[in-house]
Amino acid sequence: MIGAGVVGLSVAWHLVEHGHQVRLIDPALAEGQSSQAGSTAALGLLMGQIFRRSSGRGWRLRQQSLALWSQWRALLEKRGHTIPFRPGLLQLATNDQERQAQARLVEQRRSQGLPLRLLEPSELEALQPALPPAAGGILSPEDGQIDPVPAMQALLRDARRQGLETMAAAVLHLERGPGDAGQRWCIHTAAGRCHSDWLVLAAGLGSPALLEPLGHERPQSPVLGQALELQLPAGCDAGLWPGSISWDGINLVPRPGGRLWLGATVEPGRTSGDPLALAALRDLSGQAPPWLEQAQVLRHWQGLRARPDNRPAPLIETLEPGLLLTSGHYRNGVLLAPASAAWVLEQLQVPGPLPAL
C-alpha cells in the first residue's frame, strides 16, 4: 500500500493486526513527514457526536471511528504504545441562531442516548482561562483530541513488530500486471519494482497523479492550514477547560505545560500561508481574550489538506478489482482514519489465502 500518513498507517496497522502481509511504501518512512503534510499539521480533533448530521455516510464513519479509536488506544496501551488523548469538545455558539441549532442537536442526541449537554453563557463565563465571547455552548464529553504524531509513531512501531514491511521510496507510477498470483499490480518506485494482488492508495494529494494514467479521475485540491503553538502566561492553564474548544471554525487545544495549539486557517489553493490569515487566527479576528493576546508564540506550522473536487470527502472506494482508494479526508483525516482502515479490511475479506498488499 502507498502512503504513510495517519490514514495509511492506520490501514497498514489494522491489516497486519488481522493477519495480512503488508508492504507500506512512502519516502516519509525515512525522511519523516514533509512540513506540508496534512497528518503532521493536523490538530487531531475528533468531532464525532457533535457532528450536525445524524445519518448518512459521514455520520456512520464518525461513529465507527470514535469507537475504534477507543479500542485501538486501549490495545496499543497494553503493548506499551501510548496515544495521547484529551477527552471533551466544547463548541461555542457565536450567535443566537447557532445557539438554537445546538439546542436542537442536544435533544436529538438525547433521543439517541448520547451525552451532549448545553452550557449557558453564565457557565461559560465561569471557565478559566476566559473563553472568547459566546452566546452559549455545547459540550460533547465523548469527543476529544488525539495527538497525531505520537499516534502515527505508535501505529508504525506496533505494525512493524507484527511484520509490516516498509519501503522508504517515492512511487513513480503504477502498472497493471499480468494478473498471475501476486502480480495484479506493479508498483514502480525510485528503489525498484514490487508486485501485489491488492493495492491501497492513501497518498493524499499524491493520489490523483498515480491514478490518472490508469484512467481514474479523482482530482483533489490542496487547502492550506496554518497553526500556532503558544505558551500561555504564568498561572494560565487551558487544561482546566472541559476539553478542546471550537469557536467560529477555530480550534483551541490545551497542551501540557501551560501551552495551547491554535488553528487552523482554511486557505484553498495556496502553498504558502497568508500573513493576514495568520494574524486573524492569532487574535481570533479581534475577539481574543487578554490572556491569549499575551501568550508567546513558540511554533508556527502549516500543512496541506487534500479536499476532493466535486465529490464529498473522503474518497473511500474500490476503483477496480484490487485497487482501493482512501484519500481526500480534508480536515478529518485523524478522525476518520480507523473507519477507513475498517473499510479496507472489509474489502479484503474474501475466501482463499490472505492477499498481500
Buried (B, 14 or more C-beta within 10 A) or exposed (E): BBBBBBBBBBBBBBBBBEEBBBBBBBBBBEEEBBEBBBBBBBBBBBBBBBBEEBEEEBBEBBBBBBBBBBEBBEEBEEEEBEBBBBBBBBBBBBEEEBBEBBBEBBEEBEEEEBEBBBBEBEBBEEBEBBBBBBBBBBBBBBBBBBBBBBBBBBBBBBBBEBEBBBBBBBBEEBEEBEEEEEEBBBBBBEBEEBBBBBBBBBBBBBBBEBBEEBEBEBBBBBBBBBBBBBBBBEEBBBBEBBBBBBBBEBBBBBBEEBBBBBBBBBBEEBEEBBEEBBEBBBEBEEBBBEBBEEBEEEEEBBBBBBBBEEEEBBBBBEBEEBBBBBBBBBBBBBBBBBBBBBBBBEBBEEEEEEBBB
